[in-house]
Amino acid sequence: MSRVCELTGKRPITGNRVSHSNRKTKRRFLPNLQKKRFYIPELEKWVTIKVSSNAIRTINKHGLYAYVKKLQAKGQAMGVKL
């Protein structure tokens, strides 16, 4: 499975690992992804999605259904179809 948030599309980015002597080597910054199960009361069903911790905070604030509808209106909802 890829390391991509299904809602926000966050994915690994690259940067430099910098040593004490200031040598730079490539490294990857991985997003904080969690596999989470959500209940959608509007549809009366459970869905399991891989989301970033930032998306989980937003879902807790607005609700999953409203958040996905907002992302779909913007054209940004990556992998979730409701």
Order of alpha helices (4+ residues) and beta strands (2+ residues): beta-beta-beta-beta-alpha-alpha
